[in-house]
């Protein structure tokens, strides 16, 4: 679980840096393919994290 959180934070940092760079260049985030792909990657990691967390909570009961 800690490994997943580390990966999630790493990918979030990449997404934030990319977003900042695009905004500095006045490039729309929604139109940038690289940004969209990175955002999807972060979304998938968040979903995996919440799934694992719910699974663990259920096992405790």
C-alpha contacts under 8 A as a table, 3 or more apart, distances in Angstrom:
res1	aa1	res2	aa2	distance
1	X	4	X	5.11
1	X	5	X	6.33
1	X	49	X	7.58
1	X	52	X	7.74
2	X	5	X	5.01
2	X	6	X	6.15
3	X	6	X	5.10
3	X	7	X	6.24
4	X	7	X	5.10
4	X	8	X	6.06
4	X	45	X	7.51
4	X	49	X	6.96
5	X	8	X	4.96
5	X	9	X	6.17
5	X	49	X	7.44
6	X	9	X	5.23
6	X	10	X	6.19
7	X	10	X	5.06
7	X	11	X	6.18
8	X	11	X	5.22
8	X	12	X	6.07
8	X	42	X	6.48
8	X	45	X	5.96
8	X	46	X	7.11
9	X	12	X	4.99
9	X	13	X	6.15
10	X	13	X	5.24
10	X	14	X	6.44
11	X	14	X	5.01
11	X	15	X	6.19
11	X	38	X	7.48
11	X	41	X	7.60
11	X	42	X	6.15
12	X	15	X	4.97
12	X	16	X	6.11
12	X	42	X	6.30
13	X	16	X	5.07
13	X	17	X	6.11
14	X	17	X	5.21
14	X	18	X	6.09
14	X	38	X	7.77
15	X	18	X	5.17
15	X	19	X	6.05
15	X	35	X	6.82
15	X	38	X	5.96
15	X	39	X	6.51
15	X	42	X	7.96
16	X	19	X	5.01
16	X	20	X	6.11
17	X	20	X	5.12
17	X	21	X	6.22
18	X	21	X	5.17
18	X	22	X	6.19
18	X	35	X	6.71
19	X	22	X	5.16
19	X	23	X	6.09
19	X	29	X	6.75
19	X	35	X	6.97
20	X	23	X	5.12
20	X	24	X	6.17
21	X	24	X	5.15
21	X	25	X	6.43
22	X	25	X	5.09
22	X	26	X	6.13
22	X	27	X	5.05
22	X	28	X	7.09
22	X	29	X	6.83
23	X	26	X	4.74
23	X	27	X	5.70
23	X	28	X	7.15
23	X	29	X	7.55
24	X	27	X	7.65
27	X	31	X	7.79
27	X	32	X	7.58
28	X	31	X	5.41
28	X	32	X	6.58
29	X	32	X	5.37
29	X	35	X	6.43
29	X	36	X	7.55
30	X	33	X	7.86
30	X	35	X	7.66
30	X	36	X	6.82
31	X	36	X	7.96
32	X	35	X	5.43
32	X	36	X	6.33
33	X	36	X	5.06
33	X	37	X	6.16
34	X	37	X	5.19
34	X	38	X	6.21
35	X	38	X	5.15
35	X	39	X	6.04
36	X	39	X	5.01
36	X	40	X	6.20
37	X	40	X	5.11
37	X	41	X	6.26
38	X	41	X	5.00
38	X	42	X	6.32
39	X	42	X	5.15
39	X	43	X	6.16
40	X	43	X	4.90
40	X	44	X	6.12
41	X	44	X	5.19
41	X	45	X	6.34
42	X	45	X	5.10
42	X	46	X	6.16
43	X	46	X	5.08
43	X	47	X	6.16
44	X	47	X	5.05
44	X	48	X	6.17
45	X	48	X	5.02
45	X	49	X	6.10
46	X	49	X	5.05
46	X	50	X	6.22
47	X	50	X	5.23
47	X	51	X	6.05
48	X	51	X	5.04
48	X	52	X	6.10
49	X	52	X	5.19
49	X	53	X	6.07
50	X	53	X	4.95
50	X	54	X	6.05
51	X	54	X	5.21
51	X	55	X	6.11
52	X	55	X	5.01
52	X	56	X	6.16
53	X	56	X	5.21
53	X	57	X	6.18
54	X	57	X	5.04
54	X	58	X	6.11
55	X	58	X	5.13
55	X	59	X	6.30
56	X	59	X	5.05
56	X	60	X	6.39
57	X	60	X	5.27
57	X	61	X	6.78
58	X	61	X	5.41
